[in-house]
Amino acid sequence: MLFVYIAIIALSLAVDAFAASLSCGMTRARSKIFLGLKVGGYFGLFQALMFIGGWILGVLSKEVMSSFARWIAVVLLIAIGIRFIQEAIKSWRLNRECRLLSHRELIALSMATSVDALIVGISFGVFGAEIIFSTIIIGCVTFGLSFIGVIVGNRLRSHLDRWAEIVAGMVLIGIGIKILFFDIF
């Protein structure tokens, strides 16, 4: 029963990373497999690390981190989404293709999409739940869904062509808005 419970949590946590990885897949990568492994690696690792960090914070203090973390995610996602849209508009003027994400942007995206893992980790820390097994499952599920997201996003890119980066930016802004409204309501 514990495995089913953790798997459901892992799938729920990986949804934002999957949506963001769709955006990453819309770049014009030479090797979508390599990009999928890279994005999946970043997202899976950060999801696991944020979960462990949340667990540690949960042991120490639940209230302070749970309210503060969502705002960081909202700002990061919306800022990166706006930057994607600005870059797309600039590339239209310069007749460029969608660009690959830098390591800095992947780290920011990984952190922003892992804030919910931090919050879940806090609750695991408060309630003293199993951490090692949960962390492995959460990281692996996020890696797998992110890898799939990049592949699917790459296929969507060919259909969306020049609109891909704008769509990617709108997806990231949408995730930020989703986090904002879940925090308020």
Buried (B, 14 or more C-beta within 10 A) or exposed (E): EEEEEBEEBBBBBBBBBBBBBBBBBBBBBEEBEEBBBBBBBBBBBBBBBBBBBBBBBBBEEBEEBBEEBBEBBBEBBBBBBBBBBEBBEEBEEEEBEBBBBEEEBBBBBBBBBBBBBBBBBBBBBBEEBEBEEBBEBBBBBBBBBBBBBBBBBBEBBEEBEBBBBBBBBBBBBBBBBBBBEEBEE
